[in-house]
Amino acid sequence: MTRIGGSPERAGLRRGSFLPALSAAILALAGLLAPATAPAARAASDGLFLTTAATYTIAPASRVVRVVLDVTARNDKPNTTSAAILTRYFYDGARLAIQAEATNVRATSGGTPVTATTTPRTGFAILEVRFRSSLFYHQSTAVRVTFDLPGGAPRSKSDIRVGTAFATFVAWAFGDSGSIRVVVPSGFEAETTGSDAARSTSGGTTIFRATDITAIGAWYLVVTADRKSALTSDRIDLAGGEHLVVRAWPEDAQWKRQVSELLTRGLPELVAQTGLDWPVAGDLSVFEVHTPLLEGYGGVFFVGQNRIEISEDLDDLTILHEASHAWFNSNLFVGRWINEGLADTYAAKSLDGIGIGPFAPNPVSPTDAVAVRLDDWVHPARITDMKTEARERYGYDAAWTVIRTLVNEVGDPGMRQVLAAAAKHQIAYVGAGPAETVGGSNDWRRFLDLIDEIGDSTTADGVFRRWVVTDAEAEVLDKRAAARTAYAQLVRAGTDWRPPFFVRGPLSDWDFVTASKRILAASAVLASRDQVASLAARLGIEPPPALRTAYVNARDSLDGAVHEADSELAAVQALAVADRAVAAPRAPLVNLGLIGEQPEPLLAAARAAFSTGAADAAGRATAVTDLIDGSVGVGRARLFALIAIVPVLLVLSIVGVVMARRRRRQRRRLGPLVASESLTVEPADPAPYATLADQSSGPPQAAGPDPTASRPPDTGDDS
C-alpha cells in the first residue's frame, strides 16, 4: 500500500481563536454640576462582533494565494450607568487570527489605509487592525484586509504550495460569523476536503463557496488543485522492459532528477533481487505529491492504475518502496503486512545492492504498548492523531522485521522460488510432477506454507506465532502442525513417491481433518507397496510401475492406487507360491505327472508378466502352482494305468510264446509232406511269428529246405 511518512500538521488544528480587542472610555457625570463629557478610559469587556467575507484566489504565476478579507465590525457593548456615572465603551481596533504564512498584509477603511500589524504565534499570527475612529455602541465600520499566502518551496515546512502545476492551501473562516469564497483558475482540476463548500464553475474557473459560518473554530477547507498538463514528463525506458514516466512540478528540478536516477538504477536491481519479471504493462507514471495530501504516508501505489504518488520529501527508501509495490500488492499476496514488509525488505536490499544504505527497521517488540497482531493491522484511511501514527509506525517496522527475518533464513535463492510460486499461484506442497495451480487468494496461510515448503524454513511457525497471528489463529496453527508432522512422515515413507494431490490439496486448503484422513489412506497404499517390493526383491524381480503412477497421480481418489496395490500384492504372492512350488524337490509321482510339461518356462513367463504390469500375471503364477500341485494326481493316474496294463501285457507275451512254439513244432512235422506235395503254408501276418520266434529262447532249430523255395507255379487248383 504505502510507506508511512512524516505526520502532517493539520491546518484545522493549528488555527488560533479570534481575539477582538476592547477599548472603553468612562464618561463621569456628576449631576448638573458635571461637565457634559469626560476624558476617555479603556474597559476590559468584549462586545465587538465581527462579520467577515473572505475570498481566496490562487495565482500560479505569482506562486501565491491572494486573500481579500472584508471585515465589518459592530460595537454591541451597551453603555452602563452606575451611581449617576455613565460608562460608554468604544473600540479603536480589532484583532483576529490569520494564517502564519501571511505576507504583504495591508488594511484599508473607506479606501484609506489603516494600521495593520501582525504578531507570530504557534501555528497562526495575530493581526491587529486600527479603526479610523473610535467605534461606540451600535456603531459599525468596515475594513478590508489583503494579504498573500506564498507557496512554500518543496520540502519546506509550509503546508502551502502554489505552482504552475499544483496548488494547495487551507482556507479559514474569520471573525464571529463569516463566509468564504475560493477561486481556482482555469486549467486546474480542484477538489476540497474538510468542511462543506458548494462548487460551481464559470468560464473554466472553479469556485467554492460557504456562507453563514458560525462555528468558526471548527471550520476549514483543504483546497488542492492540479494541472497535470503543466507537470514535467520525463520518460525512462529500461532494458528489462520497464517503462516509466516521471511527472514532477516544474519548480522542483531536484525531485525530478533524484527520482529518475534512483528508479533507473533501482528497478533493475529490484528485478534481480525478487527474481520476478516486471509486472506492469505499459507506462508506470510517477507523480510528485505534496506531503500532507498523503495524509501521513510517504507514497501510494494505485493497483490497477499504473500510478505512483510519491511525497516531495525525497526519501530513497520510500521511492523504491513504492516502486516495489508494482509486485507487492494484492495480485501477489492478500495481507497488508506481507506486502508492506516485502516492499520495505526488498527496497532496502536493492538500495544496498546499488550502494545506497544500509536501511533497517526501527527496533520494535510484540510487547510494545502500541503493538498489534499483524493480521489485525488494517489501513486506517488516514493518520489523524498520534495514537494512529504510533500504531502505523509499529505496523511498518514489525512487518519489515518479520519479512526480513524470514528472508535472511530462507536465503535469496529460496525466497526467489517462494515469490515465483506465489506469482504463479502454485501449490506449496509439490508432488512428483510440476506444481499445480491452486485457487483462492495468496493470504498469510499460503505465504506460511510457501515459506515452509518451498523456502525450507524451520522458524516461520514460531515467527508467525510471535508477531502475526491472533489467539484464534494460533489454535489453527496447532492443527496445522499435527497434520504437517503426519505429512512429513508420509513424505519420508514415500521416498521418491511424492504424495498425490489427493493428499496435498486439502493440506494446501488448510482442511486438516480431510488431509489427515487421506494421509492415513496414502500410508496404507505405501505399506502395500513395501510388501510388494519386499516379496519382489526376494524373488529377484522388479515391481511394475503401475502402482507408483496410480499413487502419485491420484487427484480425486486413491481407489485406483488401492486396486493396483491389491492386484500387485496378489500377483507377487502368487508368484512366491509358484516359485516355491517349482523349486521344491519333486516326488516320483510329481515327475511322472510332469512328463511332457515344463513349469520353469511357465514361471519365467509369469515373472516377466508381473514386472511389465500384465493383468494376467497372478493367473499365470497360479497356473504354474496348479500345474505342479496337479502333477501328483496325474502321476498317480499314470501309475495306476501302468499297473493295470502290465498283467495284460504279460499274458499276451505268454500266449505269444506258446503259440510260437506250437507253430514251430507243426512246421517240423509238416516239413516233408509239404515238400513232397508242394504245399504252401502262408501265415496271414508273418510279423508276429517273427516276433515270437525272436522272443523264444534258444537257437532256432533246422527246418529243412524253405518250403517256399521249391514252390511250384500256381495252377489254380486249390486241392
Salt bridges, closest charged atoms under 4 A:
GLU9 OE1 - ARG14 NE 3.47
ASP70 OD1 - ARG144 NE 2.67
ASP76 OD2 - ARG74 NH2 2.82
ASP92 OD2 - ARG42 NH2 3.05
ASP92 OD2 - ARG130 NH2 2.88
GLU101 OE2 - ARG14 NH1 3.90
GLU128 OE2 - ARG130 NH1 3.78
ASP148 OD2 - ARG66 NH1 2.86
ASP159 OD2 - ARG14 NH1 3.30
ASP234 OD2 - LYS256 NZ 3.85
ASP237 OD2 - ARG235 NE 3.08
ASP237 OD1 - HIS243 ND1 2.62
ASP252 OD1 - ARG155 NH2 2.79
ASP283 OD2 - ARG235 NH1 2.78
GLU295 OE2 - ARG382 NH1 3.61
GLU309 OE2 - ARG307 NH2 3.52
GLU312 OE1 - ARG161 NE 2.92
GLU312 OE2 - HIS290 ND1 2.65
ASP315 OD2 - ARG3 NH1 3.58
GLU340 OE1 - HIS321 NE2 2.95
GLU340 OE1 - HIS325 NE2 3.26
ASP344 OD1 - ARG3 NE 3.19
ASP344 OD1 - HIS321 ND1 2.91
GLU389 OE2 - ARG393 NE 3.14
GLU392 OE1 - ARG336 NH2 2.52
ASP412 OD1 - LYS349 NZ 3.00
GLU436 OE2 - ARG504 NH2 2.80
ASP443 OD2 - ARG445 NE 3.05
ASP449 OD1 - ARG480 NH2 2.87
ASP452 OD2 - ARG480 NH2 2.73
ASP452 OD2 - ARG484 NH2 3.99
GLU453 OE2 - ARG484 NH1 2.72
ASP461 OD2 - ARG465 NE 2.69
ASP461 OD1 - ARG480 NH1 3.83
ASP478 OD1 - ARG465 NH2 2.88
ASP530 OD1 - ARG529 NH2 2.83
ASP579 OD1 - ARG607 NH1 3.79
GLU600 OE2 - ARG586 NH2 2.72
ASP616 OD2 - ARG620 NE 3.05
GLU682 OE2 - ARG711 NH1 2.58
